[in-house]
Amino acid sequence: MKFTVKDLSSIAGVTIKTLHHYHKIGLLLPKDIGDSGYRYYGFDELNRLQEILFYKELDIPLVEIKQLLNTESNRLRTLEKQRELFEKKIERYQQLIQTIKTSVDFTRKGENMDNQLLFKGFKTEEEWKNAMEEQSTYLKTEYNFDLDMNNINVEEINKMALEAKNFTDKMAEFLREGKKYNDSKVQALVYSHLSFLNKNGHSISKEDYINQTKFFLQDDFHREMLEQQQTGLAYYLLVVAEYL
């Protein structure tokens, strides 16, 4: 069976212009092109379009989607991977929804939320140890570095985790917006972040921070964590740091 561009547009709920763009960039090629120039698609292309749209819902850029699909020839494996990604996203959204509900309750009462509620960190030392287990094992195996997980100050580490999250979220946003490394807002955010760290017992100089971003870019484990949040974030952090 063959589908025209119009058919595909109707079935998938995307515009004809979008399908033409996917063809132009080599993301979704027609099965056949008729003598009159009409594009025709088959079930394989329909399946690929479904996979493309799933990845788009996960906020993955088209260039990266193309790379993923070109290296993943097994449709079942691709769908299972996408399901896992959606499950993680749903879990994250459920946590955010609960936080919003709590925020609404406090707002209606005219009360201020406690910092621990504004950012839902871990409540116990054991929860933090479990959360850091993978990274701790990795650092020990790869670099023979022991991450001190004894006598954890839960309140302090939650505060530092909130700062780290806010900082990387904003930097990822700047990257998506196309802000350059020397943009005043970008640089101001980094200076504010370093100031926060120094004021809260984590002494760090510009040179220390540059070396840290170099490590994040060069190390597979930490680079992947940043790249999962936003493609190119690890490199962006380094370029911004080197301009300080």
Helices and strands as residue ranges (DSSP letters): E 3-4, H 5-12, H 16-24, E 32-33, E 39-41, H 43-57, H 62-71, H 75-109, H 115-118, H 125-143, H 154-177, H 184-199, H 206-218, H 220-229, H 233-242
